[in-house]
Amino acid sequence: MSDGLTAKQNIFVDLEVTSFEELIQQIASPLIQAGDVAVEFPEQVILREKSFPTGLPTEPIGVAIPHTDAKYVNNNRVTIATLKNPIDMEIMGGMDEGTIQVSIVFLLALGQSNKQLNILQKLMTVLPKAELLERLKNGTKEEIYRIAKEEIDL
C-alpha cells in the first residue's frame, strides 16, 4: 500500500520540542517540501489549535490530533510524531477543561472533510487501546509505520 496516508518521512520518533508551535513547524516541514500542503499550513494548524484544541486525555499517554482547513492541503497525509518529553496542550472542546501532557501527535493534512471524519473515526477506535499507545510511543520509525499501516489503516 504505497499510496497510504503515512510515509516514513512523515514519522518522527522521540522529538525534542518545547512547544506545540515548534513541533508543528518541524513536522510540517517535509509536507511543505513535498508539496503536500501549502506553506501556510503549519501556521494555520497552530491558529486553529488555539480556537479548537485537539488534545485527548487518553491513558496512559496523551494524544493530540491537530489539523486545519482542507484548502491548505494538496495531498492527504498523516504525520505521526512521538515526543521525548510531553508538551502541555489544551483538551479537545466538549471534554474536560484544562490541559494534558501530550506525547503522541497525529498531524492530519486532509483535503476532504469526509476523509477527515473517516480518519478521525479510525483513530478514535485505536486511541483507547493503552497497549497500542505504548507501542506507538516506544516504537521505532519502522514499528510506528507498521502500526499505522496494519492497525490504523493509514
Z-matrix of the N, CA and C atoms (Angstrom, degrees):
N
C 1 1.464
C 2 1.535 1 109.99
N 3 1.278 2 118.12 1 71.67
C 4 1.457 3 120.92 2 -175.45
C 5 1.526 4 112.28 3 -75.46
N 6 1.322 5 117.10 4 -18.74
C 7 1.459 6 119.07 5 -179.30
C 8 1.527 7 111.53 6 -93.01
N 9 1.321 8 116.57 7 22.53
C 10 1.461 9 120.08 8 178.94
C 11 1.511 10 111.28 9 -65.71
N 12 1.316 11 115.40 10 176.19
C 13 1.460 12 120.94 11 -177.39
C 14 1.519 13 112.57 12 -81.54
N 15 1.322 14 116.36 13 -21.05
C 16 1.460 15 119.83 14 -176.98
C 17 1.522 16 109.80 15 -112.79
N 18 1.318 17 115.32 16 129.68
C 19 1.463 18 121.38 17 175.79
C 20 1.525 19 107.87 18 -116.95
N 21 1.318 20 116.36 19 156.02
C 22 1.467 21 119.27 20 -177.06
C 23 1.525 22 112.73 21 -59.09
N 24 1.348 23 116.58 22 -33.20
C 25 1.473 24 117.13 23 179.60
C 26 1.527 25 112.07 24 -71.29
N 27 1.341 26 116.84 25 -8.37
C 28 1.459 27 121.22 26 177.91
C 29 1.532 28 111.86 27 -105.80
N 30 1.313 29 115.72 28 22.36
C 31 1.470 30 120.25 29 174.80
C 32 1.524 31 107.54 30 -119.55
N 33 1.311 32 114.93 31 127.83
C 34 1.465 33 121.64 32 -178.48
C 35 1.520 34 108.35 33 -122.64
N 36 1.343 35 115.94 34 132.08
C 37 1.457 36 120.78 35 -176.00
C 38 1.523 37 109.99 36 -116.55
N 39 1.342 38 115.29 37 132.30
C 40 1.468 39 120.99 38 174.64
C 41 1.524 40 113.13 39 55.54
N 42 1.325 41 116.10 40 43.28
C 43 1.465 42 120.09 41 178.99
C 44 1.518 43 109.81 42 -64.88
N 45 1.311 44 115.51 43 142.32
C 46 1.458 45 119.99 44 174.38
C 47 1.523 46 108.31 45 -107.01
N 48 1.318 47 115.83 46 102.85
C 49 1.462 48 121.78 47 177.60
C 50 1.526 49 108.22 48 -133.03
N 51 1.328 50 115.62 49 158.06
C 52 1.466 51 118.94 50 -178.70
C 53 1.523 52 112.37 51 -109.58
N 54 1.346 53 117.08 52 -10.04
C 55 1.462 54 118.70 53 -178.50
C 56 1.526 55 110.34 54 -150.14
N 57 1.325 56 113.82 55 162.72
C 58 1.467 57 120.50 56 176.80
C 59 1.533 58 110.02 57 -61.50
N 60 1.341 59 116.05 58 -42.55
C 61 1.465 60 120.28 59 -179.02
C 62 1.530 61 111.34 60 -58.66
N 63 1.329 62 115.24 61 -46.71
C 64 1.465 63 120.08 62 179.99
C 65 1.533 64 110.17 63 -62.42
N 66 1.321 65 115.66 64 -42.29
C 67 1.468 66 120.99 65 179.25
C 68 1.521 67 110.97 66 -58.16
N 69 1.332 68 116.47 67 -51.61
C 70 1.466 69 120.64 68 -175.73
C 71 1.530 70 111.05 69 -64.40
N 72 1.325 71 117.45 70 -42.94
C 73 1.468 72 120.12 71 178.05
C 74 1.532 73 109.55 72 -56.95
N 75 1.322 74 116.10 73 -42.87
C 76 1.463 75 120.99 74 -176.18
C 77 1.534 76 111.80 75 -69.51
N 78 1.342 77 116.95 76 -49.28
C 79 1.466 78 118.36 77 -173.28
C 80 1.532 79 112.92 78 -80.58
N 81 1.337 80 117.62 79 -16.52
C 82 1.470 81 119.70 80 177.34
C 83 1.526 82 111.22 81 -84.42
N 84 1.311 83 116.63 82 -15.80
C 85 1.463 84 120.83 83 -176.32
C 86 1.539 85 113.69 84 -54.99
N 87 1.353 86 119.45 85 -49.18
C 88 1.473 87 119.01 86 177.99
C 89 1.536 88 112.58 87 -62.37
N 90 1.327 89 117.03 88 -30.56
C 91 1.471 90 120.70 89 179.30
C 92 1.527 91 109.86 90 -66.66
N 93 1.332 92 115.85 91 -41.08
C 94 1.466 93 120.45 92 178.64
C 95 1.527 94 109.35 93 -67.15
N 96 1.333 95 116.28 94 -46.74
C 97 1.475 96 120.59 95 -178.83
C 98 1.520 97 111.63 96 -59.71
N 99 1.323 98 117.02 97 -35.86
C 100 1.472 99 120.79 98 -179.11
C 101 1.534 100 112.06 99 -81.56
N 102 1.334 101 116.71 100 -7.40
C 103 1.463 102 119.98 101 -177.81
C 104 1.520 103 112.96 102 78.49
N 105 1.348 104 116.29 103 13.47
C 106 1.473 105 119.71 104 -179.85
C 107 1.528 106 112.09 105 -73.83
N 108 1.338 107 115.74 106 -27.49
C 109 1.468 108 120.06 107 -179.99
C 110 1.526 109 109.18 108 -136.07
N 111 1.331 110 115.13 109 162.13
C 112 1.466 111 121.23 110 176.50
C 113 1.531 112 109.46 111 -73.79
N 114 1.319 113 115.91 112 158.45
C 115 1.473 114 119.29 113 179.84
C 116 1.532 115 111.68 114 -61.87
N 117 1.321 116 117.47 115 -25.06
C 118 1.476 117 120.84 116 179.07
C 119 1.533 118 112.53 117 -76.35
N 120 1.324 119 117.00 118 -11.24
C 121 1.468 120 121.30 119 -173.00
C 122 1.530 121 113.69 120 -49.97
N 123 1.354 122 119.92 121 -55.29
C 124 1.466 123 118.09 122 -176.36
C 125 1.526 124 112.94 123 -59.62
N 126 1.322 125 116.18 124 -41.83
C 127 1.459 126 120.61 125 179.74
C 128 1.536 127 110.47 126 -62.21
N 129 1.328 128 116.54 127 -40.74
C 130 1.466 129 121.00 128 179.84
C 131 1.536 130 111.74 129 -67.55
N 132 1.338 131 116.45 130 -36.88
C 133 1.473 132 120.18 131 176.58
C 134 1.527 133 109.34 132 -62.93
N 135 1.328 134 116.03 133 -44.40
C 136 1.473 135 121.17 134 -178.86
C 137 1.533 136 109.88 135 -63.85
N 138 1.322 137 117.18 136 -43.97
C 139 1.465 138 121.12 137 178.63
C 140 1.527 139 111.15 138 -62.20
N 141 1.328 140 116.39 139 -44.57
C 142 1.465 141 119.98 140 -178.52
C 143 1.519 142 111.10 141 -63.67
N 144 1.316 143 115.98 142 -38.79
C 145 1.467 144 120.67 143 -178.64
C 146 1.531 145 111.09 144 -59.98
N 147 1.340 146 116.54 145 -33.32
C 148 1.471 147 120.71 146 -179.40
C 149 1.531 148 110.71 147 -65.17
N 150 1.337 149 116.57 148 -37.03
C 151 1.469 150 120.52 149 -179.12
C 152 1.518 151 112.60 150 -90.08
N 153 1.325 152 115.97 151 -35.34
C 154 1.464 153 121.67 152 -175.67
C 155 1.526 154 109.14 153 -129.65
N 156 1.342 155 116.99 154 81.44
C 157 1.468 156 119.07 155 -177.07
C 158 1.522 157 112.41 156 -62.06
N 159 1.344 158 116.29 157 152.50
C 160 1.462 159 120.38 158 -175.55
C 161 1.534 160 112.97 159 -125.04
N 162 1.332 161 117.57 160 14.89
C 163 1.456 162 119.74 161 177.76
C 164 1.521 163 110.76 162 -69.82
N 165 1.330 164 116.55 163 137.24
C 166 1.468 165 121.56 164 -179.86
C 167 1.534 166 108.79 165 -120.09
N 168 1.333 167 116.88 166 126.10
C 169 1.471 168 119.70 167 -178.42
C 170 1.529 169 111.86 168 -78.78
N 171 1.326 170 115.47 169 59.01
C 172 1.464 171 120.50 170 179.85
C 173 1.529 172 108.90 171 -78.13
N 174 1.318 173 115.36 172 150.16
C 175 1.464 174 120.54 173 -179.67
C 176 1.521 175 109.12 174 -109.84
N 177 1.313 176 118.96 175 141.11
C 178 1.469 177 128.25 176 1.20
C 179 1.521 178 112.69 177 -92.14
N 180 1.332 179 117.99 178 6.28
C 181 1.463 180 121.31 179 -173.37
C 182 1.522 181 109.19 180 -129.64
N 183 1.321 182 116.46 181 126.11
C 184 1.461 183 120.89 182 178.30
C 185 1.521 184 111.53 183 -68.98
N 186 1.339 185 115.23 184 141.79
C 187 1.469 186 122.27 185 -177.23
C 188 1.526 187 108.22 186 -126.91
N 189 1.319 188 116.65 187 149.24
C 190 1.467 189 120.88 188 171.49
C 191 1.525 190 108.76 189 -130.67
N 192 1.340 191 114.72 190 149.61
C 193 1.466 192 120.60 191 -178.72
C 194 1.534 193 108.85 192 -128.46
N 195 1.331 194 117.38 193 66.56
C 196 1.466 195 118.70 194 -179.16
C 197 1.529 196 112.49 195 -69.18
N 198 1.340 197 115.31 196 149.77
C 199 1.462 198 121.61 197 178.29
C 200 1.526 199 108.15 198 -163.77
N 201 1.309 200 116.74 199 177.07
C 202 1.462 201 120.65 200 176.40
C 203 1.528 202 109.53 201 -149.09
N 204 1.318 203 116.28 202 -172.18
C 205 1.459 204 121.26 203 -175.94
C 206 1.524 205 112.63 204 -60.26
N 207 1.317 206 114.45 205 146.29
C 208 1.466 207 122.23 206 -179.39
C 209 1.527 208 112.40 207 -60.02
N 210 1.335 209 117.66 208 -25.23
C 211 1.470 210 119.05 209 -176.08
C 212 1.528 211 113.22 210 -65.32
N 213 1.342 212 117.86 211 -14.96
C 214 1.468 213 121.11 212 178.90
C 215 1.524 214 112.07 213 -94.61
N 216 1.341 215 115.86 214 5.61
C 217 1.464 216 120.65 215 -173.82
C 218 1.528 217 110.51 216 -115.48
N 219 1.344 218 116.09 217 130.71
C 220 1.466 219 121.23 218 176.18
C 221 1.528 220 111.59 219 -99.91
N 222 1.327 221 116.48 220 -40.62
C 223 1.464 222 122.07 221 178.86
C 224 1.517 223 108.87 222 -131.45
N 225 1.318 224 116.29 223 136.92
C 226 1.468 225 120.08 224 -179.80
C 227 1.522 226 110.76 225 -66.18
N 228 1.327 227 115.46 226 128.04
C 229 1.464 228 121.30 227 179.15
C 230 1.517 229 110.05 228 -146.44
N 231 1.323 230 115.65 229 149.38
C 232 1.457 231 121.18 230 170.94
C 233 1.527 232 106.89 231 -123.93
N 234 1.326 233 115.49 232 121.45
C 235 1.462 234 121.56 233 176.87
C 236 1.522 235 107.92 234 -100.61
N 237 1.318 236 116.26 235 136.63
C 238 1.476 237 120.84 236 179.87
C 239 1.521 238 107.95 237 -118.89
N 240 1.329 239 115.99 238 130.10
C 241 1.464 240 119.98 239 177.66
C 242 1.520 241 109.93 240 -132.08
N 243 1.335 242 115.49 241 135.65
C 244 1.464 243 119.63 242 169.68
C 245 1.520 244 106.25 243 -109.14
N 246 1.322 245 115.42 244 143.15
C 247 1.456 246 120.54 245 -174.36
C 248 1.528 247 110.94 246 -108.14
N 249 1.322 248 115.09 247 137.60
C 250 1.468 249 120.35 248 177.60
C 251 1.526 250 109.41 249 -61.96
N 252 1.339 251 115.71 250 -46.67
C 253 1.464 252 121.21 251 176.57
C 254 1.518 253 108.31 252 -122.25
N 255 1.331 254 117.67 253 132.03
C 256 1.468 255 119.72 254 -176.88
C 257 1.531 256 111.93 255 -62.53
N 258 1.325 257 115.43 256 153.67
C 259 1.465 258 120.84 257 173.92
C 260 1.529 259 108.19 258 -113.71
N 261 1.314 260 116.52 259 150.60
C 262 1.465 261 122.13 260 176.98
C 263 1.509 262 109.72 261 -77.00
N 264 1.323 263 115.99 262 129.39
C 265 1.457 264 119.89 263 175.46
C 266 1.515 265 110.07 264 -136.29
N 267 1.327 266 114.81 265 151.87
C 268 1.461 267 120.39 266 176.88
C 269 1.526 268 109.47 267 -69.15
N 270 1.318 269 115.02 268 144.40
C 271 1.465 270 120.66 269 178.23
C 272 1.530 271 109.69 270 -77.45
N 273 1.327 272 115.03 271 142.59
C 274 1.460 273 122.33 272 -178.68
C 275 1.522 274 111.56 273 -52.42
N 276 1.325 275 115.73 274 139.53
C 277 1.460 276 121.98 275 -179.10
C 278 1.515 277 112.93 276 -54.48
N 279 1.320 278 115.33 277 145.18
C 280 1.456 279 119.48 278 179.77
C 281 1.513 280 112.17 279 87.16
N 282 1.329 281 116.84 280 -12.36
C 283 1.465 282 119.97 281 174.92
C 284 1.535 283 106.80 282 -101.70
N 285 1.313 284 116.39 283 -160.45
C 286 1.456 285 119.45 284 178.95
C 287 1.522 286 110.16 285 -59.90
N 288 1.345 287 114.46 286 150.87
C 289 1.460 288 118.68 287 172.51
C 290 1.516 289 107.95 288 -78.26
N 291 1.316 290 115.98 289 160.92
C 292 1.451 291 118.91 290 174.47
C 293 1.513 292 112.78 291 109.82
N 294 1.336 293 114.37 292 -165.83
C 295 1.455 294 120.03 293 -176.28
C 296 1.526 295 110.05 294 -121.67
N 297 1.323 296 114.34 295 162.24
C 298 1.458 297 120.32 296 174.51
C 299 1.520 298 108.41 297 -135.36
N 300 1.305 299 114.50 298 162.59
C 301 1.460 300 121.34 299 175.50
C 302 1.524 301 107.64 300 -88.79
N 303 1.326 302 116.35 301 119.32
C 304 1.463 303 121.99 302 -177.08
C 305 1.530 304 109.86 303 -106.37
N 306 1.332 305 115.75 304 131.69
C 307 1.465 306 120.73 305 177.96
C 308 1.524 307 113.56 306 -122.29
N 309 1.348 308 116.56 307 -10.89
C 310 1.466 309 120.39 308 177.22
C 311 1.529 310 107.45 309 -129.06
N 312 1.339 311 115.78 310 130.55
C 313 1.465 312 120.07 311 -179.12
C 314 1.527 313 109.43 312 -126.90
N 315 1.326 314 114.71 313 129.94
C 316 1.465 315 121.81 314 171.89
C 317 1.526 316 105.91 315 -108.29
N 318 1.331 317 117.22 316 105.70
C 319 1.461 318 121.00 317 177.79
C 320 1.527 319 107.76 318 -89.30
N 321 1.334 320 115.77 319 116.35
C 322 1.460 321 120.39 320 -176.85
C 323 1.524 322 110.53 321 -96.28
N 324 1.315 323 115.80 322 123.60
C 325 1.468 324 121.93 323 171.49
C 326 1.520 325 105.34 324 -117.51
N 327 1.332 326 115.27 325 93.69
C 328 1.463 327 119.49 326 -172.81
C 329 1.516 328 110.32 327 -128.63
N 330 1.336 329 114.55 328 132.20
C 331 1.446 330 120.85 329 -172.76
C 332 1.515 331 116.55 330 -82.51
N 333 1.309 332 118.61 331 -26.31
C 334 1.464 333 119.48 332 -179.58
C 335 1.524 334 108.91 333 -118.53
N 336 1.319 335 116.37 334 141.06
C 337 1.467 336 118.94 335 -176.99
C 338 1.523 337 111.77 336 -65.20
N 339 1.340 338 117.77 337 -31.24
C 340 1.471 339 118.75 338 177.73
C 341 1.531 340 110.11 339 -67.18
N 342 1.335 341 116.14 340 -34.49
C 343 1.460 342 121.13 341 177.07
C 344 1.533 343 108.60 342 -64.64
N 345 1.332 344 115.91 343 -43.28
C 346 1.455 345 121.52 344 -179.61
C 347 1.529 346 109.95 345 -59.60
N 348 1.317 347 116.20 346 -45.77
C 349 1.456 348 120.95 347 -179.80
C 350 1.524 349 110.83 348 -62.48
N 351 1.312 350 115.29 349 -43.96
C 352 1.454 351 122.74 350 178.64
C 353 1.538 352 110.99 351 -56.76
N 354 1.341 353 116.30 352 -48.27
C 355 1.468 354 121.49 353 -179.19
C 356 1.526 355 110.42 354 -66.79
N 357 1.333 356 116.18 355 -42.78
C 358 1.472 357 119.32 356 178.68
C 359 1.524 358 110.26 357 -59.87
N 360 1.327 359 117.00 358 -40.28
C 361 1.464 360 120.18 359 178.58
C 362 1.530 361 110.89 360 -63.60
N 363 1.339 362 116.63 361 -41.87
C 364 1.468 363 119.84 362 177.27
C 365 1.524 364 110.39 363 -60.74
N 366 1.336 365 115.56 364 -45.88
C 367 1.468 366 119.37 365 -178.80
C 368 1.527 367 110.68 366 -63.59
N 369 1.322 368 116.62 367 -40.74
C 370 1.468 369 120.03 368 -178.14
C 371 1.529 370 112.46 369 -64.14
N 372 1.325 371 116.91 370 -23.31
C 373 1.466 372 118.02 371 177.71
C 374 1.529 373 111.52 372 -79.04
N 375 1.343 374 117.35 373 -27.66
C 376 1.469 375 118.79 374 -178.02
C 377 1.523 376 113.18 375 -96.69
N 378 1.328 377 117.86 376 -26.57
C 379 1.461 378 119.76 377 -174.77
C 380 1.526 379 114.62 378 -62.55
N 381 1.327 380 119.59 379 -30.39
C 382 1.471 381 118.21 380 176.76
C 383 1.534 382 113.34 381 -71.53
N 384 1.306 383 118.00 382 -7.44
C 385 1.467 384 120.92 383 -176.37
C 386 1.532 385 109.82 384 -86.92
N 387 1.328 386 115.45 385 99.81
C 388 1.468 387 121.69 386 -175.87
C 389 1.524 388 111.77 387 -55.21
N 390 1.322 389 115.77 388 -41.84
C 391 1.464 390 120.41 389 -176.14
C 392 1.529 391 110.35 390 -65.15
N 393 1.315 392 117.33 391 -37.70
C 394 1.462 393 121.74 392 178.87
C 395 1.534 394 110.19 393 -68.22
N 396 1.330 395 116.53 394 -40.88
C 397 1.461 396 120.14 395 177.61
C 398 1.526 397 110.63 396 -61.76
N 399 1.324 398 116.27 397 -42.04
C 400 1.475 399 120.51 398 178.10
C 401 1.527 400 110.26 399 -60.74
N 402 1.331 401 116.24 400 -42.94
C 403 1.466 402 120.10 401 -179.94
C 404 1.528 403 111.49 402 -64.87
N 405 1.337 404 116.50 403 -39.44
C 406 1.459 405 120.04 404 176.92
C 407 1.520 406 110.50 405 -64.63
N 408 1.327 407 116.03 406 -48.07
C 409 1.466 408 120.74 407 -175.73
C 410 1.526 409 111.70 408 -62.26
N 411 1.316 410 116.62 409 -37.89
C 412 1.465 411 120.66 410 -174.89
C 413 1.524 412 113.03 411 -98.53
N 414 1.326 413 116.31 412 0.37
C 415 1.458 414 120.08 413 -173.87
C 416 1.517 415 114.27 414 -78.47
N 417 1.314 416 114.46 415 158.55
C 418 1.463 417 120.99 416 170.74
C 419 1.526 418 107.33 417 -79.33
N 420 1.314 419 115.97 418 171.66
C 421 1.467 420 120.53 419 176.90
C 422 1.529 421 110.22 420 -55.66
N 423 1.342 422 116.53 421 -43.31
C 424 1.476 423 121.29 422 179.79
C 425 1.529 424 111.23 423 -62.09
N 426 1.329 425 116.49 424 -44.95
C 427 1.474 426 120.15 425 -178.49
C 428 1.519 427 111.02 426 -65.75
N 429 1.327 428 116.55 427 -42.64
C 430 1.464 429 120.13 428 179.57
C 431 1.528 430 109.86 429 -63.05
N 432 1.328 431 115.80 430 -41.88
C 433 1.463 432 120.82 431 178.51
C 434 1.532 433 110.10 432 -59.62
N 435 1.344 434 116.51 433 -45.48
C 436 1.460 435 120.69 434 -179.61
C 437 1.532 436 110.79 435 -63.56
N 438 1.320 437 117.26 436 -44.01
C 439 1.475 438 120.74 437 178.91
C 440 1.544 439 109.46 438 -61.55
N 441 1.334 440 116.30 439 -43.88
C 442 1.468 441 120.28 440 179.98
C 443 1.516 442 111.11 441 -59.12
N 444 1.346 443 115.94 442 -41.43
C 445 1.466 444 120.63 443 -178.05
C 446 1.529 445 112.09 444 -74.42
N 447 1.343 446 115.29 445 -50.26
C 448 1.464 447 119.38 446 -168.72
C 449 1.524 448 113.36 447 -86.18
N 450 1.336 449 116.66 448 -35.48
C 451 1.460 450 117.49 449 -172.39
C 452 1.521 451 113.92 450 -105.07
N 453 1.344 452 116.10 451 -22.79
C 454 1.465 453 118.20 452 178.19
C 455 1.519 454 110.51 453 -110.96
N 456 1.340 455 116.72 454 -14.75
C 457 1.464 456 122.27 455 177.88
C 458 1.535 457 111.51 456 63.47
N 459 1.340 458 116.40 457 46.80
C 460 1.467 459 120.40 458 178.49
C 461 1.519 460 110.66 459 -97.78
